[in-house]
């Protein structure tokens, strides 16, 4: 089964939840306003939503490694 490797630059992340809106299966905003990556290696079937989250991130804190 193919996986997508999601990489986060936590130093740049603003926890503005744009990625959560794009990919709620992969990202979650915690009660303390910190971001959580629910899946760092989601299934390939989630690639489209992960790519949408990458594009939505205003700080470019998310990337995909193939």
CHARMM-style PDB file with segment names, atoms N, HN, CA, C and O in Angstrom:
ATOM      1  N   UNK     1       0.850  -1.186   0.000  1.00  0.00      PROA
ATOM      2  CA  UNK     1       0.000   0.000   0.000  1.00  0.00      PROA
ATOM      3  C   UNK     1       0.891   1.244   0.000  1.00  0.00      PROA
ATOM      4  O   UNK     1       1.798   1.370   0.823  1.00  0.00      PROA
ATOM      5  N   UNK     2       0.624   2.142  -0.918  1.00  0.00      PROA
ATOM      6  HN  UNK     2      -0.112   2.039  -1.587  1.00  0.00      PROA
ATOM      7  CA  UNK     2       1.404   3.370  -1.023  1.00  0.00      PROA
ATOM      8  C   UNK     2       0.976   4.367   0.037  1.00  0.00      PROA
ATOM      9  O   UNK     2      -0.201   4.461   0.387  1.00  0.00      PROA
ATOM     10  N   UNK     3       1.952   5.110   0.542  1.00  0.00      PROA
ATOM     11  HN  UNK     3       2.907   5.033   0.258  1.00  0.00      PROA
ATOM     12  CA  UNK     3       1.714   6.108   1.570  1.00  0.00      PROA
ATOM     13  C   UNK     3       2.270   7.450   1.095  1.00  0.00      PROA
ATOM     14  O   UNK     3       3.126   7.511   0.212  1.00  0.00      PROA
ATOM     15  N   UNK     4       1.765   8.511   1.698  1.00  0.00      PROA
ATOM     16  HN  UNK     4       1.070   8.461   2.415  1.00  0.00      PROA
ATOM     17  CA  UNK     4       2.241   9.868   1.453  1.00  0.00      PROA
ATOM     18  C   UNK     4       2.954  10.316   2.725  1.00  0.00      PROA
ATOM     19  O   UNK     4       2.390  10.225   3.815  1.00  0.00      PROA
ATOM     20  N   UNK     5       4.166  10.790   2.598  1.00  0.00      PROA
ATOM     21  HN  UNK     5       4.624  10.864   1.712  1.00  0.00      PROA
ATOM     22  CA  UNK     5       4.919  11.241   3.776  1.00  0.00      PROA
ATOM     23  C   UNK     5       4.702  12.740   3.949  1.00  0.00      PROA
ATOM     24  O   UNK     5       5.129  13.533   3.110  1.00  0.00      PROA
ATOM     25  N   UNK     6       4.036  13.129   5.044  1.00  0.00      PROA
ATOM     26  HN  UNK     6       3.689  12.485   5.725  1.00  0.00      PROA
ATOM     27  CA  UNK     6       3.763  14.528   5.349  1.00  0.00      PROA
ATOM     28  C   UNK     6       4.866  15.025   6.283  1.00  0.00      PROA
ATOM     29  O   UNK     6       5.131  14.422   7.323  1.00  0.00      PROA
ATOM     30  N   UNK     7       5.499  16.122   5.903  1.00  0.00      PROA
ATOM     31  HN  UNK     7       5.284  16.612   5.058  1.00  0.00      PROA
ATOM     32  CA  UNK     7       6.528  16.721   6.741  1.00  0.00      PROA
ATOM     33  C   UNK     7       6.081  18.106   7.174  1.00  0.00      PROA
ATOM     34  O   UNK     7       5.570  18.893   6.377  1.00  0.00      PROA
ATOM     35  N   UNK     8       6.282  18.383   8.446  1.00  0.00      PROA
ATOM     36  HN  UNK     8       6.697  17.744   9.094  1.00  0.00      PROA
ATOM     37  CA  UNK     8       5.880  19.665   9.032  1.00  0.00      PROA
ATOM     38  C   UNK     8       7.105  20.429   9.498  1.00  0.00      PROA
ATOM     39  O   UNK     8       8.028  19.851  10.074  1.00  0.00      PROA
ATOM     40  N   UNK     9       7.108  21.716   9.250  1.00  0.00      PROA
ATOM     41  HN  UNK     9       6.358  22.185   8.782  1.00  0.00      PROA
ATOM     42  CA  UNK     9       8.105  22.600   9.840  1.00  0.00      PROA
ATOM     43  C   UNK     9       7.388  23.285  11.010  1.00  0.00      PROA
ATOM     44  O   UNK     9       6.738  24.317  10.839  1.00  0.00      PROA
ATOM     45  N   UNK    10       7.518  22.699  12.182  1.00  0.00      PROA
ATOM     46  HN  UNK    10       8.045  21.861  12.321  1.00  0.00      PROA
ATOM     47  CA  UNK    10       6.766  23.170  13.342  1.00  0.00      PROA
ATOM     48  C   UNK    10       7.196  24.568  13.761  1.00  0.00      PROA
ATOM     49  O   UNK    10       6.413  25.287  14.382  1.00  0.00      PROA
ATOM     50  N   UNK    11       8.413  24.968  13.442  1.00  0.00      PROA
ATOM     51  HN  UNK    11       9.050  24.384  12.938  1.00  0.00      PROA
ATOM     52  CA  UNK    11       8.868  26.324  13.786  1.00  0.00      PROA
ATOM     53  C   UNK    11       8.108  27.387  12.994  1.00  0.00      PROA
ATOM     54  O   UNK    11       7.895  28.495  13.484  1.00  0.00      PROA
ATOM     55  N   UNK    12       7.703  27.049  11.777  1.00  0.00      PROA
ATOM     56  HN  UNK    12       7.877  26.148  11.378  1.00  0.00      PROA
ATOM     57  CA  UNK    12       6.986  28.000  10.934  1.00  0.00      PROA
ATOM     58  C   UNK    12       5.462  27.922  11.083  1.00  0.00      PROA
ATOM     59  O   UNK    12       4.756  28.852  10.693  1.00  0.00      PROA
ATOM     60  N   UNK    13       4.960  26.835  11.636  1.00  0.00      PROA
ATOM     61  HN  UNK    13       5.534  26.079  11.952  1.00  0.00      PROA
ATOM     62  CA  UNK    13       3.520  26.628  11.737  1.00  0.00      PROA
ATOM     63  C   UNK    13       2.882  27.667  12.659  1.00  0.00      PROA
ATOM     64  O   UNK    13       3.331  27.879  13.785  1.00  0.00      PROA
ATOM     65  N   UNK    14       1.826  28.311  12.155  1.00  0.00      PROA
ATOM     66  HN  UNK    14       1.462  28.139  11.240  1.00  0.00      PROA
ATOM     67  CA  UNK    14       1.074  29.303  12.937  1.00  0.00      PROA
ATOM     68  C   UNK    14      -0.189  28.726  13.561  1.00  0.00      PROA
ATOM     69  O   UNK    14      -0.904  29.432  14.273  1.00  0.00      PROA
ATOM     70  N   UNK    15      -0.469  27.472  13.306  1.00  0.00      PROA
ATOM     71  HN  UNK    15       0.112  26.899  12.728  1.00  0.00      PROA
ATOM     72  CA  UNK    15      -1.689  26.818  13.804  1.00  0.00      PROA
ATOM     73  C   UNK    15      -2.939  27.609  13.430  1.00  0.00      PROA
ATOM     74  O   UNK    15      -3.849  27.769  14.243  1.00  0.00      PROA
ATOM     75  N   UNK    16      -2.974  28.102  12.195  1.00  0.00      PROA
ATOM     76  HN  UNK    16      -2.234  27.972  11.535  1.00  0.00      PROA
ATOM     77  CA  UNK    16      -4.134  28.877  11.754  1.00  0.00      PROA
ATOM     78  C   UNK    16      -5.248  27.985  11.190  1.00  0.00      PROA
ATOM     79  O   UNK    16      -6.292  28.488  10.775  1.00  0.00      PROA
ATOM     80  N   UNK    17      -5.033  26.699  11.176  1.00  0.00      PROA
ATOM     81  HN  UNK    17      -4.185  26.291  11.513  1.00  0.00      PROA
ATOM     82  CA  UNK    17      -6.025  25.673  10.846  1.00  0.00      PROA
ATOM     83  C   UNK    17      -6.451  25.643   9.383  1.00  0.00      PROA
ATOM     84  O   UNK    17      -7.449  24.999   9.060  1.00  0.00      PROA
ATOM     85  N   UNK    18      -5.743  26.303   8.501  1.00  0.00      PROA
ATOM     86  HN  UNK    18      -4.932  26.827   8.763  1.00  0.00      PROA
ATOM     87  CA  UNK    18      -6.081  26.204   7.084  1.00  0.00      PROA
ATOM     88  C   UNK    18      -5.896  24.776   6.578  1.00  0.00      PROA
ATOM     89  O   UNK    18      -6.657  24.307   5.732  1.00  0.00      PROA
ATOM     90  N   UNK    19      -4.887  24.093   7.098  1.00  0.00      PROA
ATOM     91  HN  UNK    19      -4.269  24.474   7.786  1.00  0.00      PROA
ATOM     92  CA  UNK    19      -4.667  22.698   6.706  1.00  0.00      PROA
ATOM     93  C   UNK    19      -5.774  21.795   7.251  1.00  0.00      PROA
ATOM     94  O   UNK    19      -6.149  20.812   6.612  1.00  0.00      PROA
ATOM     95  N   UNK    20      -6.288  22.127   8.417  1.00  0.00      PROA
ATOM     96  HN  UNK    20      -5.983  22.926   8.936  1.00  0.00      PROA
ATOM     97  CA  UNK    20      -7.380  21.348   9.008  1.00  0.00      PROA
ATOM     98  C   UNK    20      -8.618  21.438   8.126  1.00  0.00      PROA
ATOM     99  O   UNK    20      -9.304  20.440   7.905  1.00  0.00      PROA
ATOM    100  N   UNK    21      -8.899  22.620   7.628  1.00  0.00      PROA
ATOM    101  HN  UNK    21      -8.341  23.431   7.807  1.00  0.00      PROA
ATOM    102  CA  UNK    21     -10.050  22.788   6.741  1.00  0.00      PROA
ATOM    103  C   UNK    21      -9.859  22.022   5.438  1.00  0.00      PROA
ATOM    104  O   UNK    21     -10.823  21.503   4.875  1.00  0.00      PROA
ATOM    105  N   UNK    22      -8.620  21.949   4.956  1.00  0.00      PROA
ATOM    106  HN  UNK    22      -7.837  22.370   5.413  1.00  0.00      PROA
ATOM    107  CA  UNK    22      -8.335  21.257   3.702  1.00  0.00      PROA
ATOM    108  C   UNK    22      -8.272  19.742   3.879  1.00  0.00      PROA
ATOM    109  O   UNK    22      -8.696  18.993   3.000  1.00  0.00      PROA
ATOM    110  N   UNK    23      -7.742  19.292   5.017  1.00  0.00      PROA
ATOM    111  HN  UNK    23      -7.397  19.900   5.731  1.00  0.00      PROA
ATOM    112  CA  UNK    23      -7.524  17.854   5.227  1.00  0.00      PROA
ATOM    113  C   UNK    23      -7.807  17.459   6.675  1.00  0.00      PROA
ATOM    114  O   UNK    23      -6.879  17.147   7.421  1.00  0.00      PROA
ATOM    115  N   UNK    24      -9.072  17.469   7.080  1.00  0.00      PROA
ATOM    116  HN  UNK    24      -9.827  17.723   6.475  1.00  0.00      PROA
ATOM    117  CA  UNK    24      -9.388  17.133   8.470  1.00  0.00      PROA
ATOM    118  C   UNK    24      -9.067  15.685   8.836  1.00  0.00      PROA
ATOM    119  O   UNK    24      -8.997  15.344  10.017  1.00  0.00      PROA
ATOM    120  N   UNK    25      -8.873  14.835   7.832  1.00  0.00      PROA
ATOM    121  HN  UNK    25      -8.930  15.112   6.873  1.00  0.00      PROA
ATOM    122  CA  UNK    25      -8.488  13.450   8.091  1.00  0.00      PROA
ATOM    123  C   UNK    25      -7.031  13.349   8.524  1.00  0.00      PROA
ATOM    124  O   UNK    25      -6.609  12.345   9.099  1.00  0.00      PROA
ATOM    125  N   UNK    26      -6.266  14.405   8.240  1.00  0.00      PROA
ATOM    126  HN  UNK    26      -6.608  15.221   7.773  1.00  0.00      PROA
ATOM    127  CA  UNK    26      -4.817  14.364   8.461  1.00  0.00      PROA
ATOM    128  C   UNK    26      -4.374  15.325   9.568  1.00  0.00      PROA
ATOM    129  O   UNK    26      -3.406  15.048  10.275  1.00  0.00      PROA
ATOM    130  N   UNK    27      -5.076  16.451   9.721  1.00  0.00      PROA
ATOM    131  HN  UNK    27      -5.863  16.676   9.147  1.00  0.00      PROA
ATOM    132  CA  UNK    27      -4.684  17.477  10.690  1.00  0.00      PROA
ATOM    133  C   UNK    27      -5.838  17.807  11.632  1.00  0.00      PROA
ATOM    134  O   UNK    27      -7.010  17.697  11.272  1.00  0.00      PROA
ATOM    135  N   UNK    28      -5.478  18.209  12.834  1.00  0.00      PROA
ATOM    136  HN  UNK    28      -4.526  18.298  13.126  1.00  0.00      PROA
ATOM    137  CA  UNK    28      -6.488  18.594  13.827  1.00  0.00      PROA
ATOM    138  C   UNK    28      -5.952  19.746  14.670  1.00  0.00      PROA
ATOM    139  O   UNK    28      -4.777  19.762  15.035  1.00  0.00      PROA
ATOM    140  N   UNK    29      -6.812  20.700  14.976  1.00  0.00      PROA
ATOM    141  HN  UNK    29      -7.767  20.687  14.679  1.00  0.00      PROA
ATOM    142  CA  UNK    29      -6.443  21.792  15.866  1.00  0.00      PROA
ATOM    143  C   UNK    29      -6.884  21.415  17.271  1.00  0.00      PROA
ATOM    144  O   UNK    29      -8.060  21.139  17.508  1.00  0.00      PROA
ATOM    145  N   UNK    30      -5.947  21.405  18.191  1.00  0.00      PROA
ATOM    146  HN  UNK    30      -4.991  21.629  17.998  1.00  0.00      PROA
ATOM    147  CA  UNK    30      -6.218  21.014  19.567  1.00  0.00      PROA
ATOM    148  C   UNK    30      -6.888  22.148  20.340  1.00  0.00      PROA
ATOM    149  O   UNK    30      -6.900  23.292  19.885  1.00  0.00      PROA
ATOM    150  N   UNK    31      -7.437  21.835  21.495  1.00  0.00      PROA
ATOM    151  HN  UNK    31      -7.427  20.906  21.865  1.00  0.00      PROA
ATOM    152  CA  UNK    31      -8.111  22.829  22.328  1.00  0.00      PROA
ATOM    153  C   UNK    31      -7.190  23.968  22.757  1.00  0.00      PROA
ATOM    154  O   UNK    31      -7.649  25.081  23.015  1.00  0.00      PROA
ATOM    155  N   UNK    32      -5.886  23.684  22.831  1.00  0.00      PROA
ATOM    156  HN  UNK    32      -5.513  22.780  22.621  1.00  0.00      PROA
ATOM    157  CA  UNK    32      -4.924  24.721  23.225  1.00  0.00      PROA
ATOM    158  C   UNK    32      -4.368  25.478  22.015  1.00  0.00      PROA
ATOM    159  O   UNK    32      -3.350  26.162  22.120  1.00  0.00      PROA
ATOM    160  N   UNK    33      -5.043  25.353  20.867  1.00  0.00      PROA
ATOM    161  HN  UNK    33      -5.870  24.798  20.782  1.00  0.00      PROA
ATOM    162  CA  UNK    33      -4.678  26.027  19.617  1.00  0.00      PROA
ATOM    163  C   UNK    33      -3.345  25.571  19.030  1.00  0.00      PROA
ATOM    164  O   UNK    33      -2.693  26.328  18.312  1.00  0.00      PROA
ATOM    165  N   UNK    34      -2.947  24.367  19.324  1.00  0.00      PROA
ATOM    166  HN  UNK    34      -3.477  23.751  19.907  1.00  0.00      PROA
ATOM    167  CA  UNK    34      -1.779  23.793  18.664  1.00  0.00      PROA
ATOM    168  C   UNK    34      -2.255  22.790  17.626  1.00  0.00      PROA
ATOM    169  O   UNK    34      -3.303  22.162  17.777  1.00  0.00      PROA
ATOM    170  N   UNK    35      -1.477  22.655  16.588  1.00  0.00      PROA
ATOM    171  HN  UNK    35      -0.626  23.165  16.465  1.00  0.00      PROA
ATOM    172  CA  UNK    35      -1.828  21.768  15.495  1.00  0.00      PROA
ATOM    173  C   UNK    35      -1.292  20.373  15.770  1.00  0.00      PROA
ATOM    174  O   UNK    35      -0.199  20.212  16.313  1.00  0.00      PROA
ATOM    175  N   UNK    36      -2.061  19.377  15.394  1.00  0.00      PROA
ATOM    176  HN  UNK    36      -2.949  19.507  14.953  1.00  0.00      PROA
ATOM    177  CA  UNK    36      -1.657  17.987  15.531  1.00  0.00      PROA
ATOM    178  C   UNK    36      -1.760  17.325  14.163  1.00  0.00      PROA
ATOM    179  O   UNK    36      -2.779  17.443  13.483  1.00  0.00      PROA
ATOM    180  N   UNK    37      -0.710  16.637  13.770  1.00  0.00      PROA
ATOM    181  HN  UNK    37       0.118  16.542  14.322  1.00  0.00      PROA
ATOM    182  CA  UNK    37      -0.762  15.823  12.553  1.00  0.00      PROA
ATOM    183  C   UNK    37      -1.285  14.453  12.960  1.00  0.00      PROA
ATOM    184  O   UNK    37      -0.569  13.676  13.591  1.00  0.00      PROA
ATOM    185  N   UNK    38      -2.517  14.157  12.604  1.00  0.00      PROA
ATOM    186  HN  UNK    38      -3.099  14.788  12.091  1.00  0.00      PROA
ATOM    187  CA  UNK    38      -3.131  12.883  12.958  1.00  0.00      PROA
ATOM    188  C   UNK    38      -2.480  11.723  12.226  1.00  0.00      PROA
ATOM    189  O   UNK    38      -2.386  10.612  12.748  1.00  0.00      PROA
ATOM    190  N   UNK    39      -2.034  12.001  11.012  1.00  0.00      PROA
ATOM    191  HN  UNK    39      -2.110  12.903  10.588  1.00  0.00      PROA
ATOM    192  CA  UNK    39      -1.392  10.982  10.181  1.00  0.00      PROA
ATOM    193  C   UNK    39      -0.167  11.598   9.519  1.00  0.00      PROA
ATOM    194  O   UNK    39      -0.290  12.528   8.722  1.00  0.00      PROA
ATOM    195  N   UNK    40       0.994  11.089   9.844  1.00  0.00      PROA
ATOM    196  HN  UNK    40       1.093  10.334  10.492  1.00  0.00      PROA
ATOM    197  CA  UNK    40       2.206  11.567   9.179  1.00  0.00      PROA
ATOM    198  C   UNK    40       2.486  10.792   7.900  1.00  0.00      PROA
ATOM    199  O   UNK    40       3.234  11.252   7.037  1.00  0.00      PROA
ATOM    200  N   UNK    41       1.883   9.615   7.782  1.00  0.00      PROA
ATOM    201  HN  UNK    41       1.276   9.242   8.483  1.00  0.00      PROA
ATOM    202  CA  UNK    41       2.029   8.775   6.591  1.00  0.00      PROA
ATOM    203  C   UNK    41       0.656   8.303   6.124  1.00  0.00      PROA
ATOM    204  O   UNK    41       0.368   7.107   6.158  1.00  0.00      PROA
ATOM    205  N   UNK    42      -0.196   9.237   5.688  1.00  0.00      PROA
ATOM    206  HN  UNK    42       0.038  10.209   5.661  1.00  0.00      PROA
ATOM    207  CA  UNK    42      -1.529   8.812   5.258  1.00  0.00      PROA
ATOM    208  C   UNK    42      -1.479   7.984   3.982  1.00  0.00      PROA
ATOM    209  O   UNK    42      -0.509   8.026   3.225  1.00  0.00      PROA
ATOM    210  N   UNK    43      -2.533   7.244   3.770  1.00  0.00      PROA
ATOM    211  HN  UNK    43      -3.320   7.209   4.385  1.00  0.00      PROA
ATOM    212  CA  UNK    43      -2.673   6.431   2.576  1.00  0.00      PROA
ATOM    213  C   UNK    43      -2.668   7.325   1.325  1.00  0.00      PROA
ATOM    214  O   UNK    43      -3.092   8.480   1.366  1.00  0.00      PROA
ATOM    215  N   UNK    44      -2.191   6.775   0.247  1.00  0.00      PROA
ATOM    216  HN  UNK    44      -1.847   5.837   0.213  1.00  0.00      PROA
ATOM    217  CA  UNK    44      -2.123   7.490  -1.032  1.00  0.00      PROA
ATOM    218  C   UNK    44      -3.483   8.057  -1.449  1.00  0.00      PROA
ATOM    219  O   UNK    44      -3.546   9.049  -2.175  1.00  0.00      PROA
ATOM    220  N   UNK    45      -4.557   7.437  -0.999  1.00  0.00      PROA
ATOM    221  HN  UNK    45      -4.506   6.631  -0.409  1.00  0.00      PROA
ATOM    222  CA  UNK    45      -5.897   7.909  -1.357  1.00  0.00      PROA
ATOM    223  C   UNK    45      -6.184   9.304  -0.792  1.00  0.00      PROA
ATOM    224  O   UNK    45      -7.118   9.971  -1.236  1.00  0.00      PROA
ATOM    225  N   UNK    46      -5.386   9.744   0.180  1.00  0.00      PROA
ATOM    226  HN  UNK    46      -4.627   9.202   0.539  1.00  0.00      PROA
ATOM    227  CA  UNK    46      -5.546  11.081   0.762  1.00  0.00      PROA
ATOM    228  C   UNK    46      -4.609  12.118   0.144  1.00  0.00      PROA
ATOM    229  O   UNK    46      -4.570  13.263   0.594  1.00  0.00      PROA
ATOM    230  N   UNK    47      -3.862  11.728  -0.871  1.00  0.00      PROA
ATOM    231  HN  UNK    47      -3.893  10.798  -1.237  1.00  0.00      PROA
ATOM    232  CA  UNK    47      -2.886  12.647  -1.479  1.00  0.00      PROA
ATOM    233  C   UNK    47      -3.533  13.969  -1.906  1.00  0.00      PROA
ATOM    234  O   UNK    47      -2.969  15.035  -1.656  1.00  0.00      PROA
ATOM    235  N   UNK    48      -4.685  13.916  -2.534  1.00  0.00      PROA
ATOM    236  HN  UNK    48      -5.143  13.050  -2.737  1.00  0.00      PROA
ATOM    237  CA  UNK    48      -5.326  15.148  -3.018  1.00  0.00      PROA
ATOM    238  C   UNK    48      -5.609  16.126  -1.879  1.00  0.00      PROA
ATOM    239  O   UNK    48      -5.364  17.324  -2.021  1.00  0.00      PROA
ATOM    240  N   UNK    49      -6.122  15.631  -0.756  1.00  0.00      PROA
ATOM    241  HN  UNK    49      -6.321  14.658  -0.641  1.00  0.00      PROA
ATOM    242  CA  UNK    49      -6.422  16.547   0.354  1.00  0.00      PROA
ATOM    243  C   UNK    49      -5.141  17.033   1.029  1.00  0.00      PROA
ATOM    244  O   UNK    49      -5.085  18.165   1.510  1.00  0.00      PROA
ATOM    245  N   UNK    50      -4.114  16.186   1.066  1.00  0.00      PROA
ATOM    246  HN  UNK    50      -4.159  15.267   0.675  1.00  0.00      PROA
ATOM    247  CA  UNK    50      -2.831  16.630   1.628  1.00  0.00      PROA
ATOM    248  C   UNK    50      -2.223  17.711   0.737  1.00  0.00      PROA
ATOM    249  O   UNK    50      -1.709  18.710   1.241  1.00  0.00      PROA
ATOM    250  N   UNK    51      -2.275  17.524  -0.574  1.00  0.00      PROA
ATOM    251  HN  UNK    51      -2.692  16.713  -0.983  1.00  0.00      PROA
ATOM    252  CA  UNK    51      -1.768  18.548  -1.484  1.00  0.00      PROA
ATOM    253  C   UNK    51      -2.551  19.847  -1.337  1.00  0.00      PROA
ATOM    254  O   UNK    51      -1.979  20.934  -1.426  1.00  0.00      PROA
ATOM    255  N   UNK    52      -3.843  19.739  -1.116  1.00  0.00      PROA
ATOM    256  HN  UNK    52      -4.308  18.856  -1.044  1.00  0.00      PROA
ATOM    257  CA  UNK    52      -4.661  20.929  -0.877  1.00  0.00      PROA
ATOM    258  C   UNK    52      -4.212  21.628   0.415  1.00  0.00      PROA
ATOM    259  O   UNK    52      -4.153  22.856   0.466  1.00  0.00      PROA
ATOM    260  N   UNK    53      -3.902  20.859   1.442  1.00  0.00      PROA
ATOM    261  HN  UNK    53      -3.950  19.861   1.401  1.00  0.00      PROA
ATOM    262  CA  UNK    53      -3.413  21.435   2.704  1.00  0.00      PROA
ATOM    263  C   UNK    53      -2.068  22.117   2.512  1.00  0.00      PROA
ATOM    264  O   UNK    53      -1.823  23.182   3.080  1.00  0.00      PROA
ATOM    265  N   UNK    54      -1.198  21.514   1.720  1.00  0.00      PROA
ATOM    266  HN  UNK    54      -1.397  20.649   1.258  1.00  0.00      PROA
ATOM    267  CA  UNK    54       0.107  22.122   1.424  1.00  0.00      PROA
ATOM    268  C   UNK    54      -0.099  23.482   0.757  1.00  0.00      PROA
ATOM    269  O   UNK    54       0.548  24.462   1.126  1.00  0.00      PROA
ATOM    270  N   UNK    55      -0.988  23.539  -0.212  1.00  0.00      PROA
ATOM    271  HN  UNK    55      -1.514  22.743  -0.512  1.00  0.00      PROA
ATOM    272  CA  UNK    55      -1.256  24.798  -0.924  1.00  0.00      PROA
ATOM    273  C   UNK    55      -1.933  25.818  -0.017  1.00  0.00      PROA
ATOM    274  O   UNK    55      -1.714  27.020  -0.171  1.00  0.00      PROA
ATOM    275  N   UNK    56      -2.746  25.361   0.920  1.00  0.00      PROA
ATOM    276  HN  UNK    56      -2.924  24.385   1.045  1.00  0.00      PROA
ATOM    277  CA  UNK    56      -3.484  26.273   1.802  1.00  0.00      PROA
ATOM    278  C   UNK    56      -2.604  26.898   2.882  1.00  0.00      PROA
ATOM    279  O   UNK    56      -2.933  27.963   3.403  1.00  0.00      PROA
ATOM    280  N   UNK    57      -1.511  26.262   3.218  1.00  0.00      PROA
ATOM    281  HN  UNK    57      -1.244  25.397   2.795  1.00  0.00      PROA
ATOM    282  CA  UNK    57      -0.664  26.740   4.314  1.00  0.00      PROA
ATOM    283  C   UNK    57       0.030  28.049   3.928  1.00  0.00      PROA
ATOM    284  O   UNK    57       0.889  28.072   3.046  1.00  0.00      PROA
ATOM    285  N   UNK    58      -0.351  29.122   4.595  1.00  0.00      PROA
ATOM    286  HN  UNK    58      -1.048  29.103   5.311  1.00  0.00      PROA
ATOM    287  CA  UNK    58       0.201  30.436   4.283  1.00  0.00      PROA
ATOM    288  C   UNK    58       1.674  30.576   4.665  1.00  0.00      PROA
ATOM    289  O   UNK    58       2.370  31.443   4.136  1.00  0.00      PROA
ATOM    290  N   UNK    59       2.150  29.735   5.573  1.00  0.00      PROA
ATOM    291  HN  UNK    59       1.585  29.030   6.002  1.00  0.00      PROA
ATOM    292  CA  UNK    59       3.552  29.781   6.011  1.00  0.00      PROA
ATOM    293  C   UNK    59       4.423  28.739   5.326  1.00  0.00      PROA
ATOM    294  O   UNK    59       5.621  28.651   5.596  1.00  0.00      PROA
ATOM    295  N   UNK    60       3.825  27.951   4.439  1.00  0.00      PROA
ATOM    296  HN  UNK    60       2.852  28.022   4.220  1.00  0.00      PROA
ATOM    297  CA  UNK    60       4.551  26.893   3.734  1.00  0.00      PROA
ATOM    298  C   UNK    60       5.240  25.931   4.726  1.00  0.00      PROA
ATOM    299  O   UNK    60       6.377  25.506   4.520  1.00  0.00      PROA
ATOM    300  N   UNK    61       4.525  25.612   5.784  1.00  0.00      PROA
ATOM    301  HN  UNK    61       3.602  25.957   5.952  1.00  0.00      PROA
ATOM    302  CA  UNK    61       5.072  24.761   6.847  1.00  0.00      PROA
ATOM    303  C   UNK    61       4.823  23.279   6.586  1.00  0.00      PROA
ATOM    304  O   UNK    61       5.296  22.434   7.346  1.00  0.00      PROA
ATOM    305  N   UNK    62       4.093  22.953   5.528  1.00  0.00      PROA
ATOM    306  HN  UNK    62       3.709  23.640   4.911  1.00  0.00      PROA
ATOM    307  CA  UNK    62       3.768  21.564   5.218  1.00  0.00      PROA
ATOM    308  C   UNK    62       4.376  21.201   3.867  1.00  0.00      PROA
ATOM    309  O   UNK    62       4.330  21.985   2.919  1.00  0.00      PROA
ATOM    310  N   UNK    63       4.940  20.014   3.795  1.00  0.00      PROA
ATOM    311  HN  UNK    63       4.978  19.376   4.565  1.00  0.00      PROA
ATOM    312  CA  UNK    63       5.438  19.516   2.515  1.00  0.00      PROA
ATOM    313  C   UNK    63       5.171  18.021   2.430  1.00  0.00      PROA
ATOM    314  O   UNK    63       4.871  17.363   3.426  1.00  0.00      PROA
ATOM    315  N   UNK    64       5.287  17.507   1.222  1.00  0.00      PROA
ATOM    316  HN  UNK    64       5.531  18.040   0.412  1.00  0.00      PROA
ATOM    317  CA  UNK    64       5.108  16.079   0.954  1.00  0.00      PROA
ATOM    318  C   UNK    64       6.431  15.527   0.468  1.00  0.00      PROA
ATOM    319  O   UNK    64       7.084  16.109  -0.399  1.00  0.00      PROA
ATOM    320  N   UNK    65       6.815  14.410   1.031  1.00  0.00      PROA
ATOM    321  HN  UNK    65       6.285  13.938   1.735  1.00  0.00      PROA
ATOM    322  CA  UNK    65       8.015  13.719   0.551  1.00  0.00      PROA
ATOM    323  C   UNK    65       7.557  12.413  -0.079  1.00  0.00      PROA
ATOM    324  O   UNK    65       6.898  11.595   0.562  1.00  0.00      PROA
ATOM    325  N   UNK    66       7.911  12.235  -1.331  1.00  0.00      PROA
ATOM    326  HN  UNK    66       8.446  12.900  -1.852  1.00  0.00      PROA
ATOM    327  CA  UNK    66       7.549  10.990  -2.037  1.00  0.00      PROA
ATOM    328  C   UNK    66       8.613   9.950  -1.848  1.00  0.00      PROA
ATOM    329  OT1 UNK    66       8.489   8.839  -2.364  1.00  0.00      PROA
TER     330      UNK     66
END
